[in-house]
Amino acid sequence: MIVDFHTHTFPDTLAGRAVHKLAKSANARNYLDGTTASLLASMQEAGVDYSVLLPVVTRPSQQTHVNQNASVIHDLYRTKGLVSFGGIHPDNENYASILRSLAARGIPGIKLHPVYQQTPVDDIRFLRIISCACEQDLVVLIHAGYDISMPGQDYASVSRLVSMLDTLHPGKMVLAHMGGWGCWEIAERELVGRDIWLDTSFCLLPICPMVPDRPHPGSLPEHPLLDRERFLRMVRSHGPERILFGTDSPWSSQQASIACLRTSGLTQAELAAILGANAASLLGLLPQASSGPKVS
């Protein structure tokens, strides 16, 4: 089984504008058009059984529409391999009722993006949301580290993540981008070995620029990419059973990301765990029938 634990889609009426705006702000090429149809086609081509959709609520008023859409996708597309998380903004004062509603609808988790939501991850507003989500047995996946579109913003820095973890000791906690995009040396030192999951999204493949002659606004010259040696060391020090395969699609190719992992130096047992078994266990997923090719 292959599970991509970190993907994004948008409603068809918004996908084109949203993806173009994000691609332009990051100067990063998108590989898909942001629709569920393009993701399903990519999954079939790459042999992905499930993709987890991670919506981001950037304004409190968005949460109702975002979570209604997440519920529809989760219900209609589960048989096709799409599993949707819900979203919530730190300024949603009715956070407890929102989280209880998501859990009651069978939504397995929530996505938080401190940078896009302009709130430090160790702020009390996030702390109470994470604590309540854990009480509801929801998975909490958080963007970790810097963001290519908003350079220098430390809302999800490793030090803030450590502060949050030390305060809450949360249950099903996933930190994206191997614990800290663009700051993997610190993530390796401060986060590896903690009782959390890390996902591999947007770490191992070069970022393809949308405009070749323009630099990425969020580039950090000292950390352009998580190198294979550090990646393998982090995986084995943390434990391959706590690593989840993710692509950040549409910003990375699912097929290329799988191939990259398969040539990274991981053992077959490590690959099996990271590509799908860990996610299946965390989310309670069953093997998914697929007509797409399996990458061997």
N, C-alpha and C positions, 0 to 999 in steps of 0.2 A: 504494500500500500504506500502511496505517496500523497502527502498532505502539505499543501502550501499554506502555512499558518499566517501569512501576512500579505493580503492583497486589498486592492481598492477598486470599486466601481462606483458609478454615478447613475442617476436616472437618465434615460435616453435623451430627454429634453435638455439636460444640463451637461452631459458628458463632454461634448465637444468644447464648449466654452471653458469648463472647469479644467480639463486636461491641458488645453492650450495656455491658459493663464498660469497654471502651476509649472508647466514646462518652461515657459518664458521667464518666470521669476527665478527659477533654479538654473536656467540654461542647461537643462538636462533633457535628453531625448526620451519620449514615451514610446514604448514598444507596442502598446495596444491603445485603442481609442477610448477606453474607460467604460465601455458598456458591458453588461453581463454577457451579452452574446459573444463579444470578442474574447472574454475570459474563458467562457465555456469552450470556444474553438481552440484556444491556446492549451487548455487542459487536455483536450482530446489529442492534440498534436504531441504534447510532452508526456502523456501518460500519467497525468495528475488525477488522483481519485477524488480529492476534496480540496477546495480552496476556502479559506476563512476570510470573510469580508470585514474590514475594519473601518466603519464610518467615523468621521471626526465632526463633532458639534462645535462650531466656532462662535456661535451666539446662543444664548439661552433659549431664544424663541425657536431655534431649529430642532430641538430635541424631539418634539412631538412628531414632526414629519419624518425625521431621520429614523426614529424608532418604529414608526408605522411601516416605513419602507423596509426596514430590517426584518420585521416580523413577517411581512408578505414574502420576501425573498427566502427567508429561512423556511417557511412553510411550503412554498411552491417549488423551490429548487433543491430541497434536501435530497430528493431522489436523483437529482442531476449532479450532486456533489458540491453545492454551495451552502456554506454555513455562515450565517451573519451574526456578528456581535452587535450590540447596541451602542449608543453614544449618550454622553451626558456632559454638560458644561459645569465648571466649578461654581458658577453663579446661579445654578438651578437650586433655589432654596427648598424645593420639594423633592430633593434628591432621593430621600428614603422611599417615597411612594413610586418614583420612577424606577428605581432599582428593583423594588418588590414586583412591579408590573412586568419588568423584563424577565425576571426569574420565573414568574407565573406563566409567561408565554413560552417558556422553554428556550429563550435566548441564553446561550451558554456563557457570555462574557461581555465586557465593555472595553472600549478603546479610549485611552486618554492621551492627549498630545499637548503637554505643557507649553511647548513653544507656540504652536498655532493658537492655543487658548490663552496665551500671555499670562500664565499663572505659574509660579514656582511649584514644583511637584511636592515640596515639603510644606506648602501653605496649608493652613488648617482646613480650607475648603476642599482641597484634594484629600487630605488625611481622613476627613469624615466620610467622603464618598468611598474611598478605598476600604475603610473599615466596614462600612455598611454593605458594600459589594461582597466582601469576604463572609459576612454574616449570612448572605443569601447564596453562598457557595458559587459565586460567579468568578470566572477567570478575569483578571485585570491585566490587560496588555498596555504598556506605556511606551511611547516614543522615548528613547534614551539617548542622551548626548546632544550634540549640536544638530542643526538642520541646515541643509544646503541652501535653502531659500532665505534663511534669516541668520546670517553669520554673526557669531559673537554672543548670541542670546543663551544665557546659562540656565534657563528655566528647568531643564532636564539634565543638568550636569551630574557627573558621578557623585560629587560631594552632596548634592541635594538628594539624589537617589539613596545614598547611604543614610542620610538623616531620616528620610521617610521610612526606610526599612528598619532602622534601629528603633524608631518610634512605634511602628505598627506590628512588625513581624507578621506580614500578611501571608495568606494561604496560597492560593493559585495565582502567583504573580509572574508575569512574563515581561522581561525587558527586551525591547526590540534592538536590532542592530548590534548584537553581541554585547549589550550592556552600555554602549556609549559611542554613537557615531562620531568619528573623528577624534576620539580620545581613548583609544583602546589600551594604551599602556596603563592609564589610570584605572580603567575598567578591569583589566586583568589583575591589578594589584588589590583593588578595593571590593570587587564584586564577585570574582570567581570563587567558588566554594560556598557561597551563601545559598539559602534555601529558596531558590528562584529558578525559573527557566530563562534561557536566553534564545532569541531567534537570530537566524543568519542573514536576515534581509539587508540588501543594499550594502554589503560589506566586502565581498570577494571579487566582484567584477568591476572593471573600470567604468566610470560614469561617462556615457557618450554625450558630448555637448550638442545642444540643439543648434547653436551657432558656433562653428568650429573656432573662429578667431576671438571669441569672447570668453573670458575666464568664468568659471563657476563662481557665483557670488559668495558661496559659502566654503570655498576650497580652503583647506588647511594644508599648506605645503608639506609640513612634517608628518601628516597623516593622510595621504591621498587615498589609501586603501589598506584594509586589514591584510597584512602579508600572511602567506600560507603557514610559515613557521609559527608565528604567534597564534594564528587561528587553531592549529593542531594542539598547541600547548594549552590554550584556553579550554578547548573541548575536553582534553584528557584530564586536566586539573579540576575542572568543574564537574566532569562526569558526562559522558555522551548521552546518558539517560535523561539529562536535563537540558538538551539542546534541541531546538525545533527548526526545521527547514522553513525558510520564508524568502520571498522574492521582492516584496514591495511592488509587485505588478500594479499598474502598467509601466513602472519605471525600470524594471528589469525583465529580461526574457525568462520565462519559466524553463524552457528547454535548455537554454545556455546555463542557467543557474544549477540545474540538476547535473549537467555535464561537468560543470566546475567542481561541484562537490565530489563527483565520482573520480575526478583526477586530482583531488587535493591531498591524497595520502591517507585518508581514512580507511579503516578496515571494513570488510563487508558487514560485520556485526555492528560497527559504529554507524555505517551508512543506513542500514536497515532501521536502526533506532531513530536516527535524526530525520531521515526522509519521511517517516510515517508512523512508526510504532509508538513513539513518545506522544505525538499529537493524538493518535487514536485512543491511547490510554487516558490522556488528560480530558478529552472531549467525549469519550464513550462512543467512538465511531466504529461502524461495522465495515467490513470489506465492501468496496463499491464496484459494481460491474462497470466495465469500461470497454468501449470499442476502440479506443485510441491505442497507439503503440506504446509499449513499455520500454524505457531506455535501459539497456543492460550494460 
